[in-house]
């Protein structure tokens, strides 16, 4: 089964909505909600026989940068931003945007 869209596309859209009154992808700014969204999305893609290879490359890239240590990216970002969940979410979305730019997937 082929599935349209990638996690990075969803994160890009989520980033566009970030800071506006309502984000249809993340109505509550909780890092645990975002992590659950990502984990559920990736698990569903695997179950449907269409793993999101680009997402796997993104998390490998985070690991290479040191932003996905053994404890997980969520714990690291929360620590880096002293528990500020909105700032941690913004950083993950910014990292996703940087990755897509480096891969030449989106302009700017």
C-alpha positions in Angstrom: 0.0 0.0 0.0 1.3 3.4 -0.9 0.5 6.3 1.4 0.6 9.9 0.4 2.4 12.4 2.6 5.3 12.1 5.1 5.8 12.9 8.7 8.0 15.8 7.6 5.2 17.3 5.5 2.9 17.1 8.6 5.6 18.7 10.8 6.1 21.5 8.2 2.3 22.2 8.2 2.3 22.0 12.0 5.1 24.6 12.1 3.0 27.0 9.9 0.2 26.9 12.5 2.5 27.1 15.5 1.9 30.2 17.6 -1.5 30.9 16.1 -4.6 30.5 18.2 -5.3 26.9 17.1 -3.2 24.3 15.6 -5.3 21.5 14.0 -2.5 19.0 14.3 -1.6 19.9 17.9 -4.5 21.6 19.7 -2.7 21.3 23.0 1.0 22.3 23.3 2.2 19.3 25.1 5.4 17.6 24.0 4.0 14.2 25.1 1.1 14.8 22.7 3.5 15.5 19.8 5.6 12.5 20.7 2.5 10.3 20.7 1.3 11.8 17.4 4.7 11.0 15.9 4.9 7.5 17.4 1.4 6.6 16.3 1.9 7.9 12.8 5.1 5.9 12.3 3.6 2.8 13.8 0.6 3.1 11.5 2.8 3.5 8.5 4.7 0.3 9.4 1.5 -1.6 10.0 0.2 -0.6 6.6 3.4 -1.8 5.0 4.5 1.7 3.9 7.2 2.9 6.4 8.1 6.6 6.3 11.7 6.3 5.2 12.2 10.0 5.3 11.1 10.2 8.9 13.6 7.4 9.7 16.3 9.5 8.0 15.2 12.6 10.0 15.6 10.7 13.3 18.9 9.3 12.2 20.0 12.8 11.4 18.9 14.0 14.9 21.0 11.1 16.4 24.0 12.2 14.4 23.6 15.8 15.7 23.2 14.6 19.2 19.6 15.7 19.4 18.2 12.1 19.8 20.2 10.6 22.6 19.3 7.2 24.2 16.9 9.0 26.6 14.9 10.3 23.6 14.5 13.6 21.8 11.6 14.6 24.0 13.7 14.4 27.2 16.6 16.2 25.6 14.6 19.1 24.3 12.7 19.5 27.6 16.0 19.6 29.4 17.5 22.0 26.8 14.6 24.4 27.3 14.2 24.0 31.1 10.8 22.3 30.8 9.3 24.9 28.4 7.2 22.6 26.3 6.3 25.2 23.7 9.9 26.0 23.1 10.8 22.3 22.9 8.1 21.8 20.3 9.2 24.8 18.3 12.8 23.5 18.3 11.7 20.1 17.0 9.6 21.7 14.3 12.6 24.0 13.4 14.9 21.0 13.2 12.4 19.3 10.9 12.4 22.4 8.7 16.2 22.5 8.7 16.3 18.8 7.7 13.9 19.3 4.8 15.9 22.3 3.6 19.2 20.3 3.7 17.5 17.5 1.8 16.3 20.0 -0.8 12.7 19.2 -0.2 11.3 22.7 0.4 12.6 26.1 -0.6 14.1 28.5 1.9 
